[in-house]
Amino acid sequence: MPNAFNFSASPFDCLNSQEQDLVRNSVDIAYFREGEIILDVGSTPTHLFIPIKGYVKQLENGEEAAVYGPDDCFDGRGLIAGKVSSQFVASEEVVSYQLAKSTVTELISTNATFGALLFADLSKKLNALAERRSQYEINSLSLAQVSEAFLREIHIVDFNTSLFDVVKIFNDKRTNNVLVRSKDPDNEELGIFTTTSLQRAILAKAPLDSTPAGPLSNYKLITVEAKDHLYEALAIMIRHSVHRVIVMNEGQPIGTLEQVDLLSFIANSSSLVVQGILGAKTLDDLKEAANQITNLITLLHRNGTKVAMIGRLVQELNAKLFEKAWSLIASPDLQKNSCLFVMGSEGRGEQVLKTDQDNGLIIANDYAINAEVVSACEQFSAALIQFGYPECPGKIMVNNPAWRMPEKDFTETAKHWLLEPTPDSLMNLAIFLDSHAISGNSSLLESVKQNLFKLATDNQFLMARFAAAIESFNSEVGWWNRLLTLGGDNSDNRINLKKAGIFAITHGIRSLALENHIRSNSTAERVRELIQMHKIPHDLGNEVVESLHLLMELRLKSGIAELETGKEVSGEIDLSRLSTLERDLLKDSLSVVKRFKQYLRQHFHLEFA
């Protein structure tokens, strides 16, 4: 039986062959009846247990804290500490490997990663995971296809098109080349005319208005297929000493890949997206830039960029996108006399993939909300839908009059949310507290928020009502069992991470921030300030942020997989697709959520809310 030990399960998957032999030579098998206590509080553990069959409950103060099944292991921390702090009970008949403490100690001394994954806190486990990714993962860029990069629009002209007309296209379309049809109408061959071709024509003193582009074009196009790998495209550019290639799909040109775009893509640069946004002249131009944001997110994630960094970058890119869209829609006068803002995860800088719109507009008191304002708001909401940001089910959008108001009215509305709490008003307040200005006069938003914080007094009953929303998704309390339901691809294997933990973390920290008049938006920054003010235990605060980022990471990974298979992003993860290490980290993160919610219940006295 020991020969069948699963070395692909965490933390044993980091052992070398010599260390694996040590495990095989040391492991034994134990049997426990249903209800039998395997480890009790205060006992001195002698073995690490790795269940083969059956499940084991971990109980703390009589409450279920965790469940361990096949390929999990327990109690590493107790083994190293020399004392068990929880009770471990067989939920059913259990067959388990048991590894002697001396063997575990030897493995820890020779393999730091094994030790970190076995008994360290969440932070060290995440660091170990990052190290393993950098060691074992293939650079995904070597697998990225040409179609994933930024492709510039192609422009095709006839053989006899004059150089003057070509120059107009260069200027109007902000391009440096056009494709030119053959002189023979029956010949589908295409040539290319570039700014270099134009320079040669000018030096030859060719008249621009009467010289056709066809004879000066190069009909030996350098092409790549859309499905080719990026490095193949780069190799072709180097081989032919060219700065661009024409991208083909099923025999038809679909775009131009410039060397600068390819290199920027490889360098993980977001500058191309920004360039596309700033250079956009129409909403259709912006739609392409919006698509590139999603492509960039996928690339950054594949390369191991931390999800917090991706979220921050996406916040800035989306802000640029929305600001540009608003500038194309709203008049300069409206822009100057209003503040366009986003809320929710977008406002906190924690939205990664596109989700429902959450935005509003505060208008200067002396500026009339006329038909122009209404039309601009309608156009903006419609544009964002075209960009891939769905309509908010709760209509928290600028095209809803309830979310576009003069400053004085918004101030009164926010006051009502705070002082006359109802489920809807508390939800609106929570969303608004994360608001972030993206265009126009930001002082309008600051004024409303400043008045709101002045009203946030030491009214404990009010704060308890606000914080009590952390209990909104208690239907997810069975996540331990769901973590262990790893059959086929069905709904029982799926878990909504927002309901299971993300909302409790973000709203819990938001509640503490409101109570302490902290103006920062991001959860991580709010936690840092709370720790500095000694309003949350240091260790708990840090673990809450690490847990949030782990949940965001798993959610992003699942969302990207859904997009790549043509599905809509659900916000759920398929537990059956998690590695044993990811399941272990998810358990740890949700345990932190559970402890944090208990801290909030005690802090805000939620039993009276």
Secondary structure, DSSP 8 states (H G I E B T S, - for coil): -GGG--TTSTTGGG--HHHHHHHHHH-EEEEE-TT-EEE-TT----EEEEEEES-EEEEETTEEEEEE-TT--B-HHHHHHTS--SEEEESS-EEEEEEEHHHHHHHHHH-HHHHHHHHS-HHHHHHHHHHHHHHH---GGGT-BGGGS--B---EE-TT-BHHHHHHHHHHHT-SEEEEE-SSTT---EEEEEHHHHHHHHHTT--TTT-BSGGGSB----EEETTSBHHHHHHHHHHHT-SEEEEEETTEEEEEEEHHHHHHHHTT--HHHHHHHHT--SHHHHHHHHHHHHHHHHHHHHTT--HHHHHHHHHHHHHHHHHHHHHHHS-HHHHHTEEEEE-HHHHHT---S-----EEEEE-TTS---HHHHHHHHHHHHHHHHTT----TT--STTSGGGEEEHHHHHHHHHHHHHS--HHHHHHHHHHHT-EEEEE-HHHHHHHHHHHHHH--S-HHHHHHHHGGGGTTGGGTTHHHHHT---SSSGGGEEEHIIIIIHHHHHHHHHHHHHTT----SHHHHHHHHHHTTSS-HHHHHHHHHHHHHHHHHHHHHHHHHHHTT----SEEEGGGS-HHHHHHHHHHHHHHHHHHHHHHHHHTGGG-
